[in-house]
């Protein structure tokens, strides 16, 4: 739906509220999304990034020191 299209947004809300199956699909997707961004999952992604940086950046910094 186009940004700012209040009528389309209103109609979409009515469609969801009138269709129990569609509402359930949105509800299930919301829980799945919340799990994807849970504290544990976000921390695990950060930890992976930091571990990768620990493995890669020392060599890059050393190379940059000798190149400079």
C-alpha positions as CSV (number, residue, x, y, z in Angstrom):
1,X,0.0,0.0,0.0
2,X,1.3,3.4,-0.8
3,X,2.8,5.5,2.1
4,X,0.2,7.8,3.5
5,X,-2.8,6.1,1.8
6,X,-5.1,6.2,4.8
7,X,-8.1,4.7,3.0
8,X,-6.0,1.7,1.9
9,X,-4.7,1.3,5.4
10,X,-8.2,1.5,6.8
11,X,-9.5,-1.1,4.3
12,X,-6.6,-3.4,5.1
13,X,-7.4,-3.2,8.8
14,X,-11.1,-4.0,8.1
15,X,-10.0,-6.9,5.9
16,X,-7.9,-8.3,8.8
17,X,-10.6,-7.8,11.4
18,X,-13.2,-9.5,9.2
19,X,-11.0,-12.5,8.3
20,X,-10.1,-14.7,11.3
21,X,-7.7,-16.8,9.2
22,X,-5.9,-13.8,7.9
23,X,-5.8,-12.3,11.4
24,X,-4.3,-15.6,12.7
25,X,-1.6,-15.5,10.0
26,X,-0.6,-12.0,11.0
27,X,-0.6,-13.0,14.7
28,X,1.6,-16.1,14.1
29,X,4.0,-14.0,11.9
30,X,4.2,-11.4,14.7
31,X,5.3,-14.0,17.2
32,X,7.8,-15.5,14.8
33,X,9.2,-12.0,14.2
34,X,9.4,-11.3,17.9
35,X,11.4,-14.5,18.4
36,X,13.8,-13.6,15.6
37,X,14.5,-10.4,17.4
38,X,14.6,-11.8,20.9
39,X,17.4,-10.7,23.3
40,X,19.1,-14.2,23.0
41,X,19.0,-14.2,19.2
42,X,20.2,-10.6,18.9
43,X,23.0,-11.2,21.3
44,X,24.0,-14.4,19.5
45,X,24.2,-12.4,16.2
46,X,26.4,-9.7,17.9
47,X,28.6,-12.4,19.5
48,X,29.1,-14.0,16.1
49,X,30.0,-10.6,14.6
50,X,32.4,-9.8,17.4
51,X,34.1,-13.3,17.2
52,X,34.5,-12.8,13.4
53,X,36.1,-9.4,14.0
54,X,38.5,-10.8,16.6
55,X,39.6,-13.3,14.0
56,X,39.9,-11.0,11.0
57,X,40.8,-7.5,12.3
58,X,44.1,-8.2,14.0
59,X,45.6,-9.4,10.6
60,X,44.1,-6.4,8.8
61,X,45.5,-4.0,11.4
62,X,48.9,-5.6,11.2
63,X,48.9,-5.4,7.3
64,X,47.8,-1.8,7.4
65,X,50.6,-1.0,9.8
66,X,53.2,-2.4,7.5
67,X,51.7,-0.9,4.4
68,X,51.4,2.6,5.9
